[in-house]
Amino acid sequence: MAEGSSTPDKPRLQERGEANGATRQRNEREILAAAEKVFATHGYRGASVQAIAEAAGLPKSNVLYYMGSKRGLYVRLLERMMARWNALLDDLSVDDDPAEVLEAFIRSKMALSRRHPEGSRLFAAEILGGAPFLQEYLRGELRDWVGERSQIFRQWAERGLMDPVDPVWLIFLIWSATQHYADFEAQVLGITDRDELSDADVEQITSFLTRVILKGCGLRPREA
């Protein structure tokens, strides 16, 4: 920068831009984490932007600045959770081994539910409420996703690689079984007299679900 000039040099502008970008990313992470908990606890109607802002430790104006609106924030959380789940079978191929695919799907789904229990409960609450914000997604993108995976499951059955179970009901079963321990955590802990599920508990549950579901498909887990 020339002597006496008031124009900032490019390195300083770049540093300032990187700092602002890092601040935005940090604030968005905190807002999303707080909103997931608030929405999962109170539902869409019971949650407020003010409550989310307080949980995130930020002004309400910041939440609206980064997320636009309560509705936009809520939909973003739902889409993020569904993207995490659907990515588990994104690279599915008819040449894959069905036992390995289903076991990996069950294990990954259990791990996601354990890592993001509020997101799982948020999705469950949306569905129980009639899915007012997800109807287009359920009848469009998600229906297509299930249809494409179901076709591969059917091809496996036709080739004798697994029993001819209904693939749609199978996907529903895996979804519900793996999400149960997050969505109904209070029930699980109350009946089993635990304060929380340990890593060993989750591994035992995961192995149990894998054995039962794969056996119902005429398959055996790798450990067997």
Disulfide bonds with the S-S distance in Angstrom:
none
